Amino acid sequence: MRIKILVRLKGQILEPQGKVIEQSLNSLGFTEFSNIRQGKLIELDLPDNISKEEKVQKIDSACKKLLVNDIIEEYEVLG
């Protein structure tokens, strides 16, 4: 099973990359866009023969141990 994990900076953390993207889009005439946040998408495969509970536990453990900096980032499992 293919799993997608979206990792973003927490809302209260200043995100300079998103601000640069927003300024660049504005300079190109895309003034409708605002409050841009940039994240990262991590995709991985897990075997289909493990239980849903075990998949959730393994994903959560991997995120907390390596994939996500819990202090400044949050994550969401997309599928």
C-alpha positions in Angstrom: 0.0 0.0 0.0 1.3 3.4 -1.0 1.3 5.9 1.9 1.7 9.7 1.5 2.7 11.9 4.4 2.4 15.7 4.1 4.8 17.5 6.4 4.5 21.3 7.0 5.8 23.8 9.4 3.3 24.5 12.2 1.1 27.5 11.7 2.8 29.7 14.2 6.3 29.2 12.7 7.4 31.8 10.2 8.0 30.3 6.8 10.4 32.3 4.7 10.1 30.0 1.6 6.4 30.5 1.5 6.8 34.3 1.8 9.3 34.3 -1.1 6.9 32.3 -3.3 4.1 34.7 -2.4 6.2 37.7 -3.3 7.4 36.1 -6.6 3.8 35.3 -7.6 2.7 38.8 -6.7 5.4 40.3 -8.9 4.2 38.0 -11.8 0.7 39.4 -11.4 -0.8 36.7 -9.3 -2.0 39.0 -6.5 -4.9 36.7 -5.5 -2.6 34.2 -3.7 -1.8 34.9 -0.1 -0.6 33.1 3.1 1.4 30.5 1.1 2.9 27.6 3.0 5.4 25.2 1.5 5.7 21.6 2.8 7.2 18.3 1.8 5.5 15.1 0.6 7.0 11.8 1.7 5.7 8.7 -0.1 6.4 5.1 1.0 5.2 1.6 0.6 3.9 -0.7 3.4 2.9 -4.3 2.9 -0.8 -4.9 2.5 -0.7 -7.9 4.8 -0.3 -5.9 8.0 -3.2 -4.6 10.0 -4.5 -1.0 9.8 -3.6 -0.4 13.4 0.0 -1.6 12.8 0.3 0.6 9.8 -0.9 3.6 11.8 1.6 2.7 14.6 4.5 2.3 12.2 3.8 5.5 10.3 3.4 7.5 13.6 6.6 6.0 14.9 8.6 6.7 11.7 7.3 10.3 11.7 8.2 10.9 15.3 11.6 9.3 15.2 12.9 10.6 11.8 10.6 12.2 9.3 9.1 15.1 11.3 10.7 17.6 13.6 7.9 17.6 16.2 8.9 20.9 17.6 8.3 23.0 14.5 6.5 20.6 12.1 3.2 18.8 11.8 2.2 16.0 9.6 -0.9 14.5 8.0 -1.2 11.0 6.4 -3.0 11.4 3.1 -3.3 7.8 2.1 
